Amino acid sequence: MDWKFWRNSKKSRKDHELLLLKEEVSQLTRKSNTVGEDLHRFENKLDGINQQLENNENAIQKSLRLEYKSFQEI
């Protein structure tokens, strides 16, 4: 009788540990998904910032060309 009790107790501990591990894996997966979504959102923001920087660079180049042409005309 003691042997069966020990075996069942050992099995229930393993089942409990397995359940805890599954729960932890589930939490880590959710966190990973959240981090992935955040990363994607930040990548989109960085792309937008880079586009604005390129537009500003183009505007600065045009402004410098106009300033140079104006200076030559004077």
CHARMM-style PDB file with segment names, atoms N, HN, CA, C and O in Angstrom:
ATOM      1  N   MET     1       0.812  -1.188   0.000  1.00  0.00      PROA
ATOM      2  CA  MET     1       0.000   0.000   0.000  1.00  0.00      PROA
ATOM      3  C   MET     1       0.863   1.263   0.000  1.00  0.00      PROA
ATOM      4  O   MET     1       0.564   2.223  -0.710  1.00  0.00      PROA
ATOM      5  N   ASP     2       1.916   1.259   0.785  1.00  0.00      PROA
ATOM      6  HN  ASP     2       2.159   0.478   1.361  1.00  0.00      PROA
ATOM      7  CA  ASP     2       2.794   2.422   0.834  1.00  0.00      PROA
ATOM      8  C   ASP     2       3.440   2.694  -0.517  1.00  0.00      PROA
ATOM      9  O   ASP     2       3.620   3.847  -0.909  1.00  0.00      PROA
ATOM     10  N   TRP     3       3.776   1.649  -1.208  1.00  0.00      PROA
ATOM     11  HN  TRP     3       3.629   0.712  -0.889  1.00  0.00      PROA
ATOM     12  CA  TRP     3       4.431   1.802  -2.509  1.00  0.00      PROA
ATOM     13  C   TRP     3       3.512   2.515  -3.503  1.00  0.00      PROA
ATOM     14  O   TRP     3       3.952   3.408  -4.227  1.00  0.00      PROA
ATOM     15  N   LYS     4       2.236   2.119  -3.536  1.00  0.00      PROA
ATOM     16  HN  LYS     4       1.879   1.394  -2.948  1.00  0.00      PROA
ATOM     17  CA  LYS     4       1.282   2.753  -4.444  1.00  0.00      PROA
ATOM     18  C   LYS     4       1.062   4.214  -4.070  1.00  0.00      PROA
ATOM     19  O   LYS     4       0.956   5.071  -4.947  1.00  0.00      PROA
ATOM     20  N   PHE     5       0.993   4.498  -2.785  1.00  0.00      PROA
ATOM     21  HN  PHE     5       1.079   3.802  -2.072  1.00  0.00      PROA
ATOM     22  CA  PHE     5       0.826   5.876  -2.338  1.00  0.00      PROA
ATOM     23  C   PHE     5       2.019   6.719  -2.773  1.00  0.00      PROA
ATOM     24  O   PHE     5       1.850   7.834  -3.267  1.00  0.00      PROA
ATOM     25  N   TRP     6       3.223   6.186  -2.591  1.00  0.00      PROA
ATOM     26  HN  TRP     6       3.360   5.280  -2.190  1.00  0.00      PROA
ATOM     27  CA  TRP     6       4.434   6.903  -2.985  1.00  0.00      PROA
ATOM     28  C   TRP     6       4.445   7.141  -4.490  1.00  0.00      PROA
ATOM     29  O   TRP     6       4.805   8.222  -4.955  1.00  0.00      PROA
ATOM     30  N   ARG     7       4.046   6.116  -5.247  1.00  0.00      PROA
ATOM     31  HN  ARG     7       3.754   5.237  -4.869  1.00  0.00      PROA
ATOM     32  CA  ARG     7       4.017   6.219  -6.702  1.00  0.00      PROA
ATOM     33  C   ARG     7       2.993   7.268  -7.142  1.00  0.00      PROA
ATOM     34  O   ARG     7       3.284   8.088  -8.013  1.00  0.00      PROA
ATOM     35  N   ASN     8       1.821   7.247  -6.557  1.00  0.00      PROA
ATOM     36  HN  ASN     8       1.585   6.580  -5.850  1.00  0.00      PROA
ATOM     37  CA  ASN     8       0.792   8.234  -6.899  1.00  0.00      PROA
ATOM     38  C   ASN     8       1.219   9.637  -6.492  1.00  0.00      PROA
ATOM     39  O   ASN     8       0.973  10.604  -7.214  1.00  0.00      PROA
ATOM     40  N   SER     9       1.856   9.743  -5.338  1.00  0.00      PROA
ATOM     41  HN  SER     9       2.056   8.958  -4.751  1.00  0.00      PROA
ATOM     42  CA  SER     9       2.342  11.038  -4.870  1.00  0.00      PROA
ATOM     43  C   SER     9       3.406  11.574  -5.814  1.00  0.00      PROA
ATOM     44  O   SER     9       3.413  12.758  -6.154  1.00  0.00      PROA
ATOM     45  N   LYS    10       4.296  10.700  -6.230  1.00  0.00      PROA
ATOM     46  HN  LYS    10       4.290   9.739  -5.955  1.00  0.00      PROA
ATOM     47  CA  LYS    10       5.355  11.101  -7.153  1.00  0.00      PROA
ATOM     48  C   LYS    10       4.758  11.524  -8.492  1.00  0.00      PROA
ATOM     49  O   LYS    10       5.196  12.505  -9.093  1.00  0.00      PROA
ATOM     50  N   LYS    11       3.768  10.785  -8.949  1.00  0.00      PROA
ATOM     51  HN  LYS    11       3.412   9.988  -8.461  1.00  0.00      PROA
ATOM     52  CA  LYS    11       3.107  11.109 -10.210  1.00  0.00      PROA
ATOM     53  C   LYS    11       2.383  12.448 -10.111  1.00  0.00      PROA
ATOM     54  O   LYS    11       2.443  13.257 -11.038  1.00  0.00      PROA
ATOM     55  N   SER    12       1.703  12.684  -9.002  1.00  0.00      PROA
ATOM     56  HN  SER    12       1.654  12.027  -8.250  1.00  0.00      PROA
ATOM     57  CA  SER    12       0.972  13.942  -8.860  1.00  0.00      PROA
ATOM     58  C   SER    12       1.939  15.125  -8.781  1.00  0.00      PROA
ATOM     59  O   SER    12       1.629  16.206  -9.280  1.00  0.00      PROA
ATOM     60  N   ARG    13       3.108  14.932  -8.161  1.00  0.00      PROA
ATOM     61  HN  ARG    13       3.360  14.054  -7.756  1.00  0.00      PROA
ATOM     62  CA  ARG    13       4.118  15.999  -8.143  1.00  0.00      PROA
ATOM     63  C   ARG    13       4.614  16.285  -9.553  1.00  0.00      PROA
ATOM     64  O   ARG    13       4.779  17.441  -9.942  1.00  0.00      PROA
ATOM     65  N   LYS    14       4.850  15.219 -10.317  1.00  0.00      PROA
ATOM     66  HN  LYS    14       4.717  14.279 -10.002  1.00  0.00      PROA
ATOM     67  CA  LYS    14       5.298  15.405 -11.699  1.00  0.00      PROA
ATOM     68  C   LYS    14       4.227  16.108 -12.524  1.00  0.00      PROA
ATOM     69  O   LYS    14       4.529  17.000 -13.315  1.00  0.00      PROA
ATOM     70  N   ASP    15       2.982  15.703 -12.334  1.00  0.00      PROA
ATOM     71  HN  ASP    15       2.736  14.977 -11.691  1.00  0.00      PROA
ATOM     72  CA  ASP    15       1.884  16.347 -13.052  1.00  0.00      PROA
ATOM     73  C   ASP    15       1.785  17.820 -12.677  1.00  0.00      PROA
ATOM     74  O   ASP    15       1.567  18.673 -13.536  1.00  0.00      PROA
ATOM     75  N   HSD    16       1.946  18.109 -11.403  1.00  0.00      PROA
ATOM     76  HN  HSD    16       2.123  17.415 -10.705  1.00  0.00      PROA
ATOM     77  CA  HSD    16       1.890  19.493 -10.936  1.00  0.00      PROA
ATOM     78  C   HSD    16       3.049  20.305 -11.525  1.00  0.00      PROA
ATOM     79  O   HSD    16       2.852  21.429 -11.987  1.00  0.00      PROA
ATOM     80  N   GLU    17       4.247  19.734 -11.507  1.00  0.00      PROA
ATOM     81  HN  GLU    17       4.407  18.821 -11.132  1.00  0.00      PROA
ATOM     82  CA  GLU    17       5.400  20.420 -12.085  1.00  0.00      PROA
ATOM     83  C   GLU    17       5.210  20.631 -13.577  1.00  0.00      PROA
ATOM     84  O   GLU    17       5.550  21.690 -14.106  1.00  0.00      PROA
ATOM     85  N   LEU    18       4.671  19.634 -14.254  1.00  0.00      PROA
ATOM     86  HN  LEU    18       4.395  18.775 -13.824  1.00  0.00      PROA
ATOM     87  CA  LEU    18       4.410  19.753 -15.679  1.00  0.00      PROA
ATOM     88  C   LEU    18       3.392  20.855 -15.951  1.00  0.00      PROA
ATOM     89  O   LEU    18       3.548  21.632 -16.893  1.00  0.00      PROA
ATOM     90  N   LEU    19       2.369  20.918 -15.140  1.00  0.00      PROA
ATOM     91  HN  LEU    19       2.242  20.286 -14.376  1.00  0.00      PROA
ATOM     92  CA  LEU    19       1.361  21.962 -15.286  1.00  0.00      PROA
ATOM     93  C   LEU    19       1.979  23.346 -15.074  1.00  0.00      PROA
ATOM     94  O   LEU    19       1.683  24.279 -15.821  1.00  0.00      PROA
ATOM     95  N   LEU    20       2.832  23.478 -14.063  1.00  0.00      PROA
ATOM     96  HN  LEU    20       3.072  22.720 -13.456  1.00  0.00      PROA
ATOM     97  CA  LEU    20       3.507  24.756 -13.816  1.00  0.00      PROA
ATOM     98  C   LEU    20       4.406  25.140 -14.984  1.00  0.00      PROA
ATOM     99  O   LEU    20       4.448  26.302 -15.389  1.00  0.00      PROA
ATOM    100  N   LEU    21       5.120  24.162 -15.520  1.00  0.00      PROA
ATOM    101  HN  LEU    21       5.085  23.218 -15.190  1.00  0.00      PROA
ATOM    102  CA  LEU    21       5.992  24.435 -16.663  1.00  0.00      PROA
ATOM    103  C   LEU    21       5.189  24.850 -17.894  1.00  0.00      PROA
ATOM    104  O   LEU    21       5.584  25.759 -18.624  1.00  0.00      PROA
ATOM    105  N   LYS    22       4.067  24.181 -18.117  1.00  0.00      PROA
ATOM    106  HN  LYS    22       3.747  23.442 -17.525  1.00  0.00      PROA
ATOM    107  CA  LYS    22       3.217  24.550 -19.249  1.00  0.00      PROA
ATOM    108  C   LYS    22       2.689  25.967 -19.091  1.00  0.00      PROA
ATOM    109  O   LYS    22       2.623  26.725 -20.058  1.00  0.00      PROA
ATOM    110  N   GLU    23       2.316  26.317 -17.871  1.00  0.00      PROA
ATOM    111  HN  GLU    23       2.370  25.701 -17.086  1.00  0.00      PROA
ATOM    112  CA  GLU    23       1.822  27.667 -17.603  1.00  0.00      PROA
ATOM    113  C   GLU    23       2.924  28.694 -17.837  1.00  0.00      PROA
ATOM    114  O   GLU    23       2.677  29.759 -18.403  1.00  0.00      PROA
ATOM    115  N   GLU    24       4.136  28.373 -17.401  1.00  0.00      PROA
ATOM    116  HN  GLU    24       4.337  27.508 -16.942  1.00  0.00      PROA
ATOM    117  CA  GLU    24       5.260  29.282 -17.598  1.00  0.00      PROA
ATOM    118  C   GLU    24       5.573  29.445 -19.081  1.00  0.00      PROA
ATOM    119  O   GLU    24       5.849  30.553 -19.540  1.00  0.00      PROA
ATOM    120  N   VAL    25       5.531  28.356 -19.824  1.00  0.00      PROA
ATOM    121  HN  VAL    25       5.306  27.455 -19.451  1.00  0.00      PROA
ATOM    122  CA  VAL    25       5.757  28.424 -21.270  1.00  0.00      PROA
ATOM    123  C   VAL    25       4.690  29.287 -21.927  1.00  0.00      PROA
ATOM    124  O   VAL    25       4.992  30.078 -22.821  1.00  0.00      PROA
ATOM    125  N   SER    26       3.459  29.141 -21.494  1.00  0.00      PROA
ATOM    126  HN  SER    26       3.214  28.499 -20.768  1.00  0.00      PROA
ATOM    127  CA  SER    26       2.366  29.944 -22.035  1.00  0.00      PROA
ATOM    128  C   SER    26       2.594  31.430 -21.763  1.00  0.00      PROA
ATOM    129  O   SER    26       2.384  32.263 -22.645  1.00  0.00      PROA
ATOM    130  N   GLN    27       3.020  31.759 -20.554  1.00  0.00      PROA
ATOM    131  HN  GLN    27       3.191  31.082 -19.838  1.00  0.00      PROA
ATOM    132  CA  GLN    27       3.299  33.157 -20.209  1.00  0.00      PROA
ATOM    133  C   GLN    27       4.453  33.703 -21.040  1.00  0.00      PROA
ATOM    134  O   GLN    27       4.394  34.830 -21.532  1.00  0.00      PROA
ATOM    135  N   LEU    28       5.498  32.902 -21.194  1.00  0.00      PROA
ATOM    136  HN  LEU    28       5.546  31.987 -20.795  1.00  0.00      PROA
ATOM    137  CA  LEU    28       6.641  33.341 -21.993  1.00  0.00      PROA
ATOM    138  C   LEU    28       6.251  33.541 -23.454  1.00  0.00      PROA
ATOM    139  O   LEU    28       6.734  34.466 -24.107  1.00  0.00      PROA
ATOM    140  N   THR    29       5.393  32.689 -23.957  1.00  0.00      PROA
ATOM    141  HN  THR    29       5.001  31.937 -23.426  1.00  0.00      PROA
ATOM    142  CA  THR    29       4.926  32.827 -25.338  1.00  0.00      PROA
ATOM    143  C   THR    29       4.132  34.116 -25.508  1.00  0.00      PROA
ATOM    144  O   THR    29       4.309  34.837 -26.490  1.00  0.00      PROA
ATOM    145  N   ARG    30       3.253  34.403 -24.546  1.00  0.00      PROA
ATOM    146  HN  ARG    30       3.108  33.817 -23.748  1.00  0.00      PROA
ATOM    147  CA  ARG    30       2.481  35.651 -24.610  1.00  0.00      PROA
ATOM    148  C   ARG    30       3.407  36.859 -24.555  1.00  0.00      PROA
ATOM    149  O   ARG    30       3.228  37.814 -25.310  1.00  0.00      PROA
ATOM    150  N   LYS    31       4.396  36.821 -23.662  1.00  0.00      PROA
ATOM    151  HN  LYS    31       4.541  36.045 -23.048  1.00  0.00      PROA
ATOM    152  CA  LYS    31       5.341  37.935 -23.566  1.00  0.00      PROA
ATOM    153  C   LYS    31       6.130  38.079 -24.854  1.00  0.00      PROA
ATOM    154  O   LYS    31       6.363  39.192 -25.326  1.00  0.00      PROA
ATOM    155  N   SER    32       6.537  36.966 -25.418  1.00  0.00      PROA
ATOM    156  HN  SER    32       6.347  36.062 -25.035  1.00  0.00      PROA
ATOM    157  CA  SER    32       7.280  36.988 -26.676  1.00  0.00      PROA
ATOM    158  C   SER    32       6.436  37.595 -27.790  1.00  0.00      PROA
ATOM    159  O   SER    32       6.933  38.393 -28.584  1.00  0.00      PROA
ATOM    160  N   ASN    33       5.177  37.222 -27.849  1.00  0.00      PROA
ATOM    161  HN  ASN    33       4.774  36.574 -27.204  1.00  0.00      PROA
ATOM    162  CA  ASN    33       4.283  37.788 -28.861  1.00  0.00      PROA
ATOM    163  C   ASN    33       4.117  39.288 -28.667  1.00  0.00      PROA
ATOM    164  O   ASN    33       4.104  40.048 -29.635  1.00  0.00      PROA
ATOM    165  N   THR    34       3.991  39.710 -27.415  1.00  0.00      PROA
ATOM    166  HN  THR    34       4.001  39.092 -26.629  1.00  0.00      PROA
ATOM    167  CA  THR    34       3.854  41.133 -27.118  1.00  0.00      PROA
ATOM    168  C   THR    34       5.113  41.887 -27.530  1.00  0.00      PROA
ATOM    169  O   THR    34       5.034  42.965 -28.118  1.00  0.00      PROA
ATOM    170  N   VAL    35       6.262  41.321 -27.221  1.00  0.00      PROA
ATOM    171  HN  VAL    35       6.326  40.445 -26.743  1.00  0.00      PROA
ATOM    172  CA  VAL    35       7.528  41.948 -27.597  1.00  0.00      PROA
ATOM    173  C   VAL    35       7.640  42.026 -29.118  1.00  0.00      PROA
ATOM    174  O   VAL    35       8.091  43.035 -29.659  1.00  0.00      PROA
ATOM    175  N   GLY    36       7.233  40.968 -29.801  1.00  0.00      PROA
ATOM    176  HN  GLY    36       6.866  40.148 -29.362  1.00  0.00      PROA
ATOM    177  CA  GLY    36       7.263  40.970 -31.264  1.00  0.00      PROA
ATOM    178  C   GLY    36       6.372  42.053 -31.847  1.00  0.00      PROA
ATOM    179  O   GLY    36       6.756  42.735 -32.797  1.00  0.00      PROA
ATOM    180  N   GLU    37       5.180  42.212 -31.278  1.00  0.00      PROA
ATOM    181  HN  GLU    37       4.868  41.658 -30.506  1.00  0.00      PROA
ATOM    182  CA  GLU    37       4.270  43.262 -31.741  1.00  0.00      PROA
ATOM    183  C   GLU    37       4.862  44.642 -31.478  1.00  0.00      PROA
ATOM    184  O   GLU    37       4.796  45.522 -32.337  1.00  0.00      PROA
ATOM    185  N   ASP    38       5.441  44.833 -30.295  1.00  0.00      PROA
ATOM    186  HN  ASP    38       5.494  44.118 -29.598  1.00  0.00      PROA
ATOM    187  CA  ASP    38       6.072  46.114 -29.972  1.00  0.00      PROA
ATOM    188  C   ASP    38       7.229  46.398 -30.917  1.00  0.00      PROA
ATOM    189  O   ASP    38       7.389  47.525 -31.386  1.00  0.00      PROA
ATOM    190  N   LEU    39       8.027  45.391 -31.195  1.00  0.00      PROA
ATOM    191  HN  LEU    39       7.897  44.475 -30.815  1.00  0.00      PROA
ATOM    192  CA  LEU    39       9.157  45.550 -32.110  1.00  0.00      PROA
ATOM    193  C   LEU    39       8.671  45.953 -33.491  1.00  0.00      PROA
ATOM    194  O   LEU    39       9.252  46.835 -34.123  1.00  0.00      PROA
ATOM    195  N   HSD    40       7.622  45.320 -33.957  1.00  0.00      PROA
ATOM    196  HN  HSD    40       7.150  44.604 -33.444  1.00  0.00      PROA
ATOM    197  CA  HSD    40       7.066  45.657 -35.268  1.00  0.00      PROA
ATOM    198  C   HSD    40       6.574  47.106 -35.289  1.00  0.00      PROA
ATOM    199  O   HSD    40       6.789  47.828 -36.263  1.00  0.00      PROA
ATOM    200  N   ARG    41       5.913  47.521 -34.208  1.00  0.00      PROA
ATOM    201  HN  ARG    41       5.738  46.934 -33.417  1.00  0.00      PROA
ATOM    202  CA  ARG    41       5.414  48.893 -34.116  1.00  0.00      PROA
ATOM    203  C   ARG    41       6.579  49.892 -34.118  1.00  0.00      PROA
ATOM    204  O   ARG    41       6.502  50.931 -34.774  1.00  0.00      PROA
ATOM    205  N   PHE    42       7.656  49.579 -33.385  1.00  0.00      PROA
ATOM    206  HN  PHE    42       7.719  48.735 -32.853  1.00  0.00      PROA
ATOM    207  CA  PHE    42       8.817  50.464 -33.358  1.00  0.00      PROA
ATOM    208  C   PHE    42       9.515  50.511 -34.711  1.00  0.00      PROA
ATOM    209  O   PHE    42      10.008  51.562 -35.119  1.00  0.00      PROA
ATOM    210  N   GLU    43       9.559  49.382 -35.406  1.00  0.00      PROA
ATOM    211  HN  GLU    43       9.158  48.528 -35.075  1.00  0.00      PROA
ATOM    212  CA  GLU    43      10.149  49.369 -36.744  1.00  0.00      PROA
ATOM    213  C   GLU    43       9.365  50.284 -37.676  1.00  0.00      PROA
ATOM    214  O   GLU    43       9.953  51.014 -38.475  1.00  0.00      PROA
ATOM    215  N   ASN    44       8.041  50.247 -37.576  1.00  0.00      PROA
ATOM    216  HN  ASN    44       7.563  49.654 -36.927  1.00  0.00      PROA
ATOM    217  CA  ASN    44       7.215  51.128 -38.399  1.00  0.00      PROA
ATOM    218  C   ASN    44       7.478  52.593 -38.065  1.00  0.00      PROA
ATOM    219  O   ASN    44       7.556  53.433 -38.962  1.00  0.00      PROA
ATOM    220  N   LYS    45       7.615  52.899 -36.777  1.00  0.00      PROA
ATOM    221  HN  LYS    45       7.552  52.217 -36.048  1.00  0.00      PROA
ATOM    222  CA  LYS    45       7.909  54.277 -36.377  1.00  0.00      PROA
ATOM    223  C   LYS    45       9.273  54.714 -36.898  1.00  0.00      PROA
ATOM    224  O   LYS    45       9.427  55.839 -37.374  1.00  0.00      PROA
ATOM    225  N   LEU    46      10.265  53.823 -36.810  1.00  0.00      PROA
ATOM    226  HN  LEU    46      10.139  52.909 -36.424  1.00  0.00      PROA
ATOM    227  CA  LEU    46      11.594  54.151 -37.316  1.00  0.00      PROA
ATOM    228  C   LEU    46      11.573  54.369 -38.822  1.00  0.00      PROA
ATOM    229  O   LEU    46      12.246  55.266 -39.331  1.00  0.00      PROA
ATOM    230  N   ASP    47      10.809  53.562 -39.532  1.00  0.00      PROA
ATOM    231  HN  ASP    47      10.262  52.834 -39.119  1.00  0.00      PROA
ATOM    232  CA  ASP    47      10.680  53.758 -40.977  1.00  0.00      PROA
ATOM    233  C   ASP    47      10.091  55.131 -41.276  1.00  0.00      PROA
ATOM    234  O   ASP    47      10.548  55.821 -42.188  1.00  0.00      PROA
ATOM    235  N   GLY    48       9.083  55.527 -40.513  1.00  0.00      PROA
ATOM    236  HN  GLY    48       8.712  54.967 -39.772  1.00  0.00      PROA
ATOM    237  CA  GLY    48       8.482  56.847 -40.692  1.00  0.00      PROA
ATOM    238  C   GLY    48       9.471  57.967 -40.400  1.00  0.00      PROA
ATOM    239  O   GLY    48       9.522  58.960 -41.125  1.00  0.00      PROA
ATOM    240  N   ILE    49      10.248  57.808 -39.346  1.00  0.00      PROA
ATOM    241  HN  ILE    49      10.207  57.002 -38.756  1.00  0.00      PROA
ATOM    242  CA  ILE    49      11.259  58.816 -38.993  1.00  0.00      PROA
ATOM    243  C   ILE    49      12.322  58.905 -40.078  1.00  0.00      PROA
ATOM    244  O   ILE    49      12.731  60.000 -40.465  1.00  0.00      PROA
ATOM    245  N   ASN    50      12.769  57.751 -40.571  1.00  0.00      PROA
ATOM    246  HN  ASN    50      12.437  56.861 -40.257  1.00  0.00      PROA
ATOM    247  CA  ASN    50      13.765  57.753 -41.648  1.00  0.00      PROA
ATOM    248  C   ASN    50      13.222  58.428 -42.895  1.00  0.00      PROA
ATOM    249  O   ASN    50      13.949  59.157 -43.571  1.00  0.00      PROA
ATOM    250  N   GLN    51      11.961  58.197 -43.207  1.00  0.00      PROA
ATOM    251  HN  GLN    51      11.371  57.605 -42.659  1.00  0.00      PROA
ATOM    252  CA  GLN    51      11.341  58.845 -44.367  1.00  0.00      PROA
ATOM    253  C   GLN    51      11.301  60.356 -44.173  1.00  0.00      PROA
ATOM    254  O   GLN    51      11.584  61.109 -45.105  1.00  0.00      PROA
ATOM    255  N   GLN    52      10.953  60.803 -42.969  1.00  0.00      PROA
ATOM    256  HN  GLN    52      10.724  60.192 -42.212  1.00  0.00      PROA
ATOM    257  CA  GLN    52      10.928  62.237 -42.689  1.00  0.00      PROA
ATOM    258  C   GLN    52      12.325  62.839 -42.794  1.00  0.00      PROA
ATOM    259  O   GLN    52      12.489  63.950 -43.300  1.00  0.00      PROA
ATOM    260  N   LEU    53      13.334  62.105 -42.315  1.00  0.00      PROA
ATOM    261  HN  LEU    53      13.201  61.204 -41.904  1.00  0.00      PROA
ATOM    262  CA  LEU    53      14.707  62.598 -42.421  1.00  0.00      PROA
ATOM    263  C   LEU    53      15.132  62.731 -43.878  1.00  0.00      PROA
ATOM    264  O   LEU    53      15.790  63.702 -44.252  1.00  0.00      PROA
ATOM    265  N   GLU    54      14.757  61.756 -44.697  1.00  0.00      PROA
ATOM    266  HN  GLU    54      14.223  60.968 -44.393  1.00  0.00      PROA
ATOM    267  CA  GLU    54      15.078  61.843 -46.123  1.00  0.00      PROA
ATOM    268  C   GLU    54      14.377  63.036 -46.760  1.00  0.00      PROA
ATOM    269  O   GLU    54      14.973  63.757 -47.560  1.00  0.00      PROA
ATOM    270  N   ASN    55      13.112  63.245 -46.406  1.00  0.00      PROA
ATOM    271  HN  ASN    55      12.628  62.659 -45.757  1.00  0.00      PROA
ATOM    272  CA  ASN    55      12.377  64.393 -46.940  1.00  0.00      PROA
ATOM    273  C   ASN    55      13.024  65.699 -46.494  1.00  0.00      PROA
ATOM    274  O   ASN    55      13.144  66.635 -47.286  1.00  0.00      PROA
ATOM    275  N   ASN    56      13.442  65.769 -45.226  1.00  0.00      PROA
ATOM    276  HN  ASN    56      13.344  65.009 -44.583  1.00  0.00      PROA
ATOM    277  CA  ASN    56      14.110  66.970 -44.723  1.00  0.00      PROA
ATOM    278  C   ASN    56      15.437  67.184 -45.436  1.00  0.00      PROA
ATOM    279  O   ASN    56      15.802  68.315 -45.759  1.00  0.00      PROA
ATOM    280  N   GLU    57      16.158  66.091 -45.681  1.00  0.00      PROA
ATOM    281  HN  GLU    57      15.862  65.173 -45.419  1.00  0.00      PROA
ATOM    282  CA  GLU    57      17.436  66.199 -46.385  1.00  0.00      PROA
ATOM    283  C   GLU    57      17.210  66.735 -47.796  1.00  0.00      PROA
ATOM    284  O   GLU    57      17.964  67.590 -48.262  1.00  0.00      PROA
ATOM    285  N   ASN    58      16.182  66.242 -48.476  1.00  0.00      PROA
ATOM    286  HN  ASN    58      15.570  65.548 -48.098  1.00  0.00      PROA
ATOM    287  CA  ASN    58      15.863  66.733 -49.819  1.00  0.00      PROA
ATOM    288  C   ASN    58      15.488  68.208 -49.780  1.00  0.00      PROA
ATOM    289  O   ASN    58      15.907  68.978 -50.645  1.00  0.00      PROA
ATOM    290  N   ALA    59      14.707  68.606 -48.793  1.00  0.00      PROA
ATOM    291  HN  ALA    59      14.367  67.981 -48.090  1.00  0.00      PROA
ATOM    292  CA  ALA    59      14.304  70.008 -48.663  1.00  0.00      PROA
ATOM    293  C   ALA    59      15.519  70.887 -48.383  1.00  0.00      PROA
ATOM    294  O   ALA    59      15.619  71.989 -48.922  1.00  0.00      PROA
ATOM    295  N   ILE    60      16.431  70.418 -47.557  1.00  0.00      PROA
ATOM    296  HN  ILE    60      16.349  69.523 -47.119  1.00  0.00      PROA
ATOM    297  CA  ILE    60      17.646  71.183 -47.254  1.00  0.00      PROA
ATOM    298  C   ILE    60      18.491  71.333 -48.508  1.00  0.00      PROA
ATOM    299  O   ILE    60      19.020  72.412 -48.776  1.00  0.00      PROA
ATOM    300  N   GLN    61      18.623  70.255 -49.281  1.00  0.00      PROA
ATOM    301  HN  GLN    61      18.194  69.379 -49.063  1.00  0.00      PROA
ATOM    302  CA  GLN    61      19.401  70.319 -50.521  1.00  0.00      PROA
ATOM    303  C   GLN    61      18.786  71.328 -51.490  1.00  0.00      PROA
ATOM    304  O   GLN    61      19.509  72.116 -52.099  1.00  0.00      PROA
ATOM    305  N   LYS    62      17.468  71.313 -51.638  1.00  0.00      PROA
ATOM    306  HN  LYS    62      16.881  70.673 -51.143  1.00  0.00      PROA
ATOM    307  CA  LYS    62      16.797  72.270 -52.521  1.00  0.00      PROA
ATOM    308  C   LYS    62      17.008  73.690 -52.027  1.00  0.00      PROA
ATOM    309  O   LYS    62      17.262  74.601 -52.815  1.00  0.00      PROA
ATOM    310  N   SER    63      16.901  73.871 -50.714  1.00  0.00      PROA
ATOM    311  HN  SER    63      16.695  73.131 -50.074  1.00  0.00      PROA
ATOM    312  CA  SER    63      17.091  75.195 -50.132  1.00  0.00      PROA
ATOM    313  C   SER    63      18.508  75.695 -50.374  1.00  0.00      PROA
ATOM    314  O   SER    63      18.706  76.863 -50.708  1.00  0.00      PROA
ATOM    315  N   LEU    64      19.491  74.822 -50.207  1.00  0.00      PROA
ATOM    316  HN  LEU    64      19.330  73.873 -49.936  1.00  0.00      PROA
ATOM    317  CA  LEU    64      20.881  75.218 -50.439  1.00  0.00      PROA
ATOM    318  C   LEU    64      21.124  75.552 -51.906  1.00  0.00      PROA
ATOM    319  O   LEU    64      21.855  76.494 -52.213  1.00  0.00      PROA
ATOM    320  N   ARG    65      20.514  74.785 -52.820  1.00  0.00      PROA
ATOM    321  HN  ARG    65      19.920  74.020 -52.571  1.00  0.00      PROA
ATOM    322  CA  ARG    65      20.673  75.085 -54.252  1.00  0.00      PROA
ATOM    323  C   ARG    65      20.063  76.441 -54.591  1.00  0.00      PROA
ATOM    324  O   ARG    65      20.654  77.231 -55.326  1.00  0.00      PROA
ATOM    325  N   LEU    66      18.859  76.706 -54.041  1.00  0.00      PROA
ATOM    326  HN  LEU    66      18.379  76.064 -53.443  1.00  0.00      PROA
ATOM    327  CA  LEU    66      18.224  78.003 -54.286  1.00  0.00      PROA
ATOM    328  C   LEU    66      19.052  79.142 -53.704  1.00  0.00      PROA
ATOM    329  O   LEU    66      19.193  80.193 -54.329  1.00  0.00      PROA
ATOM    330  N   GLU    67      19.592  78.936 -52.526  1.00  0.00      PROA
ATOM    331  HN  GLU    67      19.477  78.082 -52.019  1.00  0.00      PROA
ATOM    332  CA  GLU    67      20.430  79.964 -51.901  1.00  0.00      PROA
ATOM    333  C   GLU    67      21.671  80.218 -52.745  1.00  0.00      PROA
ATOM    334  O   GLU    67      22.077  81.365 -52.929  1.00  0.00      PROA
ATOM    335  N   TYR    68      22.268  79.155 -53.254  1.00  0.00      PROA
ATOM    336  HN  TYR    68      21.938  78.223 -53.105  1.00  0.00      PROA
ATOM    337  CA  TYR    68      23.465  79.279 -54.090  1.00  0.00      PROA
ATOM    338  C   TYR    68      23.134  80.029 -55.380  1.00  0.00      PROA
ATOM    339  O   TYR    68      23.881  80.916 -55.796  1.00  0.00      PROA
ATOM    340  N   LYS    69      21.990  79.665 -56.025  1.00  0.00      PROA
ATOM    341  HN  LYS    69      21.384  78.945 -55.687  1.00  0.00      PROA
ATOM    342  CA  LYS    69      21.591  80.343 -57.258  1.00  0.00      PROA
ATOM    343  C   LYS    69      21.295  81.815 -56.988  1.00  0.00      PROA
ATOM    344  O   LYS    69      21.667  82.679 -57.782  1.00  0.00      PROA
ATOM    345  N   SER    70      20.631  82.103 -55.875  1.00  0.00      PROA
ATOM    346  HN  SER    70      20.329  81.401 -55.230  1.00  0.00      PROA
ATOM    347  CA  SER    70      20.326  83.486 -55.517  1.00  0.00      PROA
ATOM    348  C   SER    70      21.609  84.267 -55.283  1.00  0.00      PROA
ATOM    349  O   SER    70      21.717  85.425 -55.687  1.00  0.00      PROA
ATOM    350  N   PHE    71      22.564  83.649 -54.644  1.00  0.00      PROA
ATOM    351  HN  PHE    71      22.477  82.708 -54.316  1.00  0.00      PROA
ATOM    352  CA  PHE    71      23.838  84.309 -54.369  1.00  0.00      PROA
ATOM    353  C   PHE    71      24.569  84.596 -55.675  1.00  0.00      PROA
ATOM    354  O   PHE    71      25.193  85.649 -55.813  1.00  0.00      PROA
ATOM    355  N   GLN    72      24.502  83.672 -56.641  1.00  0.00      PROA
ATOM    356  HN  GLN    72      23.995  82.817 -56.530  1.00  0.00      PROA
ATOM    357  CA  GLN    72      25.165  83.879 -57.928  1.00  0.00      PROA
ATOM    358  C   GLN    72      24.506  85.002 -58.712  1.00  0.00      PROA
ATOM    359  O   GLN    72      25.193  85.738 -59.421  1.00  0.00      PROA
ATOM    360  N   GLU    73      23.193  85.150 -58.602  1.00  0.00      PROA
ATOM    361  HN  GLU    73      22.635  84.553 -58.026  1.00  0.00      PROA
ATOM    362  CA  GLU    73      22.481  86.189 -59.337  1.00  0.00      PROA
ATOM    363  C   GLU    73      22.775  87.573 -58.778  1.00  0.00      PROA
ATOM    364  O   GLU    73      22.673  88.565 -59.501  1.00  0.00      PROA
ATOM    365  N   ILE    74      23.132  87.653 -57.529  1.00  0.00      PROA
ATOM    366  HN  ILE    74      23.215  86.847 -56.942  1.00  0.00      PROA
ATOM    367  CA  ILE    74      23.414  88.953 -56.905  1.00  0.00      PROA
ATOM    368  C   ILE    74      24.761  89.368 -57.301  1.00  0.00      PROA
ATOM    369  OT1 ILE    74      25.222  90.436 -56.897  1.00  0.00      PROA
TER     370      ILE     74
END
